[in-house]
Amino acid sequence: MVLERPPTTGGEFGIQVFFVQPNSVIQKAMVAELICHEFEVYLVGSVSSAKKIFSKHPVALAFLNIDEGLSEGEWQTFVKEVHGDPSLDRVRLGILSYNADPHLAHVYLIDLRVPCGFIRLSLGLVKSTTTVLAVLEANEARGRRRFLRVHCGDKAMFNIVTKLGRVEGRIVDISVVAMSCTLNPERHWEKYTVLESIQLKLKGSHCLVKGIVMGSRHERSGEKIYVVMFDPKTLTDHERGYIRSYMQTALQASIETEMRE
């Protein structure tokens, strides 16, 4: 008897999406496209790290690239191990492969009951990405949020020149619609203050955006956090791409830190 696995839905903050042993095309094209659709995506470069990551993120979707890393028998064993681990019963697996053998698909879909499908990769990857997007939507992987928000490291900074002088600060988290930030030195920004020409300094390069202060809050540490919405009328595709590129880099850096720990 094969037990049905419990449903996985995104809830308020969405579900993390992992690509295990991804090929270079997935890394360069598919992941960037999924982040443009506001999904939280990570690359796990080795199977040996995958179960460790799953144990830290037990509500997840994981797509296994079975063309690399392990033999066919070893991949099937890995799937059985994940399915057989009660602590990972909300990790839902999908298969990626260029192999068009219908018997192979039958093994994963019927014998192993992989819930997120057997996706045959194509050279152009457009059809494959569309299929993966459909799986993520069906599993509500975006959750109830409309936009992916990523926590920034200590090196994500901004500055702006105002009538009262130059203001600098640290970006706490960022999305393509807003950022939260601290000011250094701390000062008071009134709600609805318009900020012209905010220079974002992410991953060593710069980008100019316009925004408006939407409010503030105090952390338990006493630090004051401001929320700044970016002006959608002035935000260009180039600037959105710049922010998303940083978000992808920041997400990947966080998971690589976990894999090293």
KAZI-V488967 format. One record per residue. N is the residue number from 1. RES is the residue in one letter. SS is DSSP state (alpha for helix, beta for strand, coil for the rest). OMEGA is omega in whole degrees, -180 to 180 (* if undefined). D_FIRST is the distance of its C-alpha to the first C-alpha in Angstrom with 2 decimals. Layout:
N;RES;SS;OMEGA;D_FIRST
N;RES;SS;OMEGA;D_FIRST
This chain:
1;M;coil;178;0.00
2;V;coil;-179;3.81
3;L;coil;174;6.44
4;E;coil;-180;9.61
5;R;coil;-177;12.54
6;P;coil;-179;15.61
7;P;coil;176;18.52
8;T;coil;176;21.38
9;T;coil;-169;24.87
10;G;coil;-178;28.23
11;G;coil;-176;29.95
12;E;coil;-170;33.65
13;F;coil;177;33.90
14;G;coil;-177;31.19
15;I;coil;175;28.50
16;Q;beta;-179;29.38
17;V;beta;-178;28.51
18;F;beta;170;28.31
19;F;beta;-175;28.89
20;V;beta;-179;27.91
21;Q;coil;-174;30.15
22;P;coil;174;31.91
23;N;coil;-173;34.45
24;S;alpha;-180;38.00
25;V;alpha;177;37.68
26;I;alpha;-177;34.89
27;Q;alpha;-172;37.00
28;K;alpha;-171;40.19
29;A;alpha;-172;39.25
30;M;alpha;-176;35.84
31;V;alpha;179;35.92
32;A;alpha;180;39.43
33;E;alpha;180;38.48
34;L;alpha;177;35.52
35;I;alpha;174;37.87
36;C;alpha;177;40.34
37;H;coil;173;37.70
38;E;coil;174;37.58
39;F;coil;-179;34.18
40;E;coil;-168;33.96
41;V;beta;179;33.16
42;Y;beta;174;33.16
43;L;beta;175;33.07
44;V;beta;-169;31.38
45;G;coil;-179;33.11
46;S;coil;178;31.01
47;V;alpha;-179;27.39
48;S;alpha;179;28.63
49;S;alpha;-169;29.68
50;A;alpha;-177;26.62
51;K;alpha;176;24.45
52;K;alpha;179;27.68
53;I;alpha;179;28.33
54;F;alpha;-179;24.84
55;S;alpha;178;25.33
56;K;alpha;-179;28.61
57;H;coil;-170;27.32
58;P;coil;171;23.81
59;V;coil;-171;23.94
60;A;beta;168;24.38
61;L;beta;-178;23.70
62;A;beta;178;23.90
63;F;beta;-176;24.63
64;L;beta;175;24.39
65;N;beta;-172;27.12
66;I;coil;177;25.50
67;D;coil;-175;28.86
68;E;coil;169;30.35
69;G;coil;-177;29.90
70;L;coil;171;27.17
71;S;coil;-179;26.29
72;E;alpha;178;23.41
73;G;alpha;180;21.34
74;E;alpha;177;22.32
75;W;alpha;180;21.33
76;Q;alpha;176;17.79
77;T;alpha;179;17.73
78;F;alpha;178;19.23
79;V;alpha;180;16.62
80;K;alpha;-180;13.84
81;E;alpha;179;16.26
82;V;alpha;180;16.88
83;H;alpha;-177;13.32
84;G;alpha;-179;12.78
85;D;coil;-178;16.08
86;P;alpha;-179;16.07
87;S;alpha;-178;19.66
88;L;alpha;-173;18.88
89;D;coil;175;16.24
90;R;coil;170;18.92
91;V;beta;-177;19.81
92;R;beta;-174;18.81
93;L;beta;170;19.25
94;G;beta;-176;20.96
95;I;beta;174;22.27
96;L;beta;179;25.95
97;S;beta;172;27.40
98;Y;coil;-178;30.40
99;N;coil;-177;28.48
100;A;coil;-179;28.19
101;D;coil;-179;26.08
102;P;alpha;179;23.57
103;H;alpha;180;21.29
104;L;alpha;177;21.14
105;A;alpha;180;20.26
106;H;alpha;-179;17.48
107;V;alpha;-176;15.93
108;Y;alpha;-176;16.03
109;L;alpha;-174;15.35
110;I;alpha;-177;12.65
111;D;alpha;-177;11.09
112;L;coil;178;11.60
113;R;coil;176;11.73
114;V;coil;-169;15.04
115;P;coil;-175;16.16
116;C;coil;168;19.87
117;G;coil;175;20.10
118;F;beta;-174;21.68
119;I;beta;179;25.40
120;R;beta;-179;27.87
121;L;coil;175;30.99
122;S;coil;-176;34.40
123;L;coil;180;37.75
124;G;coil;175;39.16
125;L;coil;-179;36.10
126;V;alpha;-180;37.05
127;K;alpha;180;34.20
128;S;alpha;180;31.69
129;T;alpha;177;33.09
130;T;alpha;179;32.93
131;T;alpha;178;29.22
132;V;alpha;178;28.58
133;L;alpha;179;30.79
134;A;alpha;178;28.79
135;V;alpha;-180;25.56
136;L;alpha;178;27.54
137;E;alpha;-179;29.02
138;A;alpha;179;25.74
139;N;coil;179;24.53
140;E;coil;-174;27.99
141;A;coil;177;28.61
142;R;coil;-176;32.31
143;G;coil;-180;31.83
144;R;coil;178;34.78
145;R;coil;177;37.30
146;R;coil;-175;39.32
147;F;coil;176;40.46
148;L;coil;178;39.08
149;R;coil;-174;41.18
150;V;beta;176;41.46
151;H;beta;-176;43.01
152;C;coil;174;45.98
153;G;coil;-176;47.34
154;D;coil;-175;50.83
155;K;coil;177;52.35
156;A;coil;-172;51.61
157;M;beta;173;55.02
158;F;beta;171;57.25
159;N;beta;-180;60.92
160;I;beta;177;63.10
161;V;beta;-180;66.86
162;T;beta;177;67.93
163;K;coil;-179;71.35
164;L;coil;178;71.12
165;G;beta;-177;70.36
166;R;beta;178;67.46
167;V;beta;176;64.13
168;E;beta;179;61.43
169;G;beta;-180;58.00
170;R;beta;177;54.45
171;I;beta;-179;51.50
172;V;beta;173;48.71
173;D;beta;-172;46.11
174;I;beta;170;46.39
175;S;coil;178;44.93
176;V;coil;179;46.58
177;V;coil;-174;48.03
178;A;beta;171;49.17
179;M;beta;166;49.61
180;S;beta;-171;50.14
181;C;beta;171;52.86
182;T;beta;-180;55.36
183;L;beta;180;59.08
184;N;beta;-1;61.23
185;P;coil;-177;63.57
186;E;coil;178;62.08
187;R;coil;-177;63.87
188;H;coil;172;63.41
189;W;coil;177;62.16
190;E;coil;175;62.69
191;K;coil;-179;59.91
192;Y;coil;172;60.28
193;T;coil;179;62.36
194;V;beta;-179;62.24
195;L;beta;179;61.72
196;E;beta;171;63.16
197;S;beta;173;62.24
198;I;beta;179;59.59
199;Q;beta;176;59.15
200;L;beta;179;55.57
201;K;beta;-176;55.40
202;L;beta;178;51.88
203;K;coil;171;51.02
204;G;coil;178;54.67
205;S;beta;-172;55.65
206;H;beta;179;57.10
207;C;beta;180;56.50
208;L;beta;177;58.62
209;V;beta;176;57.19
210;K;beta;-177;58.64
211;G;beta;178;57.16
212;I;beta;-179;57.81
213;V;beta;-177;57.25
214;M;beta;179;54.88
215;G;beta;-179;55.03
216;S;beta;177;54.53
217;R;beta;177;52.87
218;H;beta;175;53.47
219;E;coil;177;50.88
220;R;coil;179;50.85
221;S;coil;-177;52.74
222;G;coil;-179;55.50
223;E;coil;180;54.98
224;K;beta;-178;55.60
225;I;beta;176;53.12
226;Y;beta;174;54.26
227;V;beta;-179;52.13
228;V;beta;176;53.67
229;M;beta;175;52.53
230;F;beta;179;53.37
231;D;coil;-176;55.50
232;P;coil;-179;53.30
233;K;coil;-177;56.45
234;T;coil;-179;57.66
235;L;coil;-177;54.41
236;T;coil;176;54.23
237;D;alpha;178;51.30
238;H;alpha;-179;52.69
239;E;alpha;175;52.53
240;R;alpha;178;49.01
241;G;alpha;178;48.00
242;Y;alpha;-180;49.78
243;I;alpha;-179;47.94
244;R;alpha;178;44.50
245;S;alpha;177;45.26
246;Y;alpha;-180;46.05
247;M;alpha;179;42.94
248;Q;alpha;179;40.77
249;T;alpha;-179;42.76
250;A;alpha;178;42.49
251;L;alpha;-177;38.72
252;Q;alpha;178;38.28
253;A;alpha;-179;40.79
254;S;alpha;-178;38.90
255;I;alpha;178;35.59
256;E;alpha;174;37.49
257;T;alpha;178;39.11
258;E;alpha;-178;35.75
259;M;alpha;180;34.66
260;R;alpha;-175;37.91
261;E;coil;*;37.65
